[in-house]
Amino acid sequence: MNIDNLVRMANRIGAFFEAMPDRQEALQDIAQHIKRFWAPRMRRELLAHVDEQHGDGLDDVVLVALRQHRALVD
């Protein structure tokens, strides 16, 4: 899948959960949402993008969620 599409979708998820008052809960929920609803290949590509391109284009909330809760997404 095109990484630009994955980044755009992840940022939409992040924007939704970022409105939550508890930031730590929001970060965990972002990671859990990606785990539940994304195919393994999509998750692998997104995590590879974080590793190889430092998450270029990802909103801060998504990048922090993926780094802090990587075990949930793997």
GULUM-132071 format. One line per field, with one value per residue (C-alpha): residue in one letter; x, y, z. Coordinates in Angstrom, 3 decimals. Layout:
! residues N
residu	c(A	...)
x	c(X	...)
y	c(Y	...)
z	c(Z	...)
//
This chain:
! residues 74
residu	c(M	N	I	D	N	L	V	R	M	A	N	R	I	G	A	F	F	E	A	M	P	D	R	Q	E	A	L	Q	D	I	A	Q	H	I	K	R	F	W	A	P	R	M	R	R	E	L	L	A	H	V	D	E	Q	H	G	D	G	L	D	D	V	V	L	V	A	L	R	Q	H	R	A	L	V	D)
x	c(0.000	1.151	2.826	1.232	-2.200	-1.179	0.174	-3.006	-5.207	-3.076	-3.261	-7.071	-7.151	-4.829	-6.991	-10.034	-8.399	-6.379	-9.590	-9.737	-8.975	-6.591	-3.565	-2.127	-5.450	-5.620	-2.139	-3.019	-6.333	-4.593	-2.283	-5.145	-7.283	-4.491	-3.934	-7.644	-8.577	-5.433	-4.115	-0.737	0.948	-0.343	0.932	4.348	4.650	3.704	6.189	8.903	8.168	8.619	11.940	13.353	11.919	11.423	7.672	7.912	4.450	2.903	1.306	3.091	0.286	0.442	4.211	4.269	1.490	3.374	6.631	5.162	2.791	4.671	4.110	0.358	0.763	3.351)
y	c(0.000	3.538	5.004	8.392	6.796	5.014	8.252	10.108	7.404	7.259	11.051	10.923	8.351	10.547	13.628	11.758	10.462	13.627	15.327	12.994	14.740	12.002	12.110	8.775	7.077	8.721	7.472	3.933	4.098	5.193	2.181	-0.181	1.136	0.543	-2.968	-3.865	-2.438	-2.477	-5.522	-6.818	-5.675	-2.129	-2.062	-3.388	-0.740	2.046	0.881	0.528	4.125	5.203	3.327	4.250	7.731	8.813	8.906	11.706	13.218	11.645	14.016	14.172	12.433	9.438	9.223	9.318	6.701	4.362	4.759	4.422	1.572	-0.214	-3.591	-3.112	-2.461	-5.147)
z	c(0.000	-0.665	2.437	1.795	2.138	5.334	6.795	5.860	7.419	10.583	10.917	10.664	13.452	15.496	14.960	16.219	19.393	20.073	21.255	24.250	27.549	28.748	26.445	27.588	26.947	23.528	22.622	23.635	21.775	18.568	18.735	19.593	16.746	14.232	15.615	15.451	12.085	9.941	8.137	9.350	6.137	6.618	10.206	9.150	6.438	8.826	11.477	8.828	7.817	11.443	11.627	8.229	7.622	11.241	10.609	8.061	7.588	10.663	13.134	16.469	18.356	15.982	16.076	19.877	20.032	17.711	19.598	23.085	22.231	19.478	21.146	20.699	16.981	16.086)
//
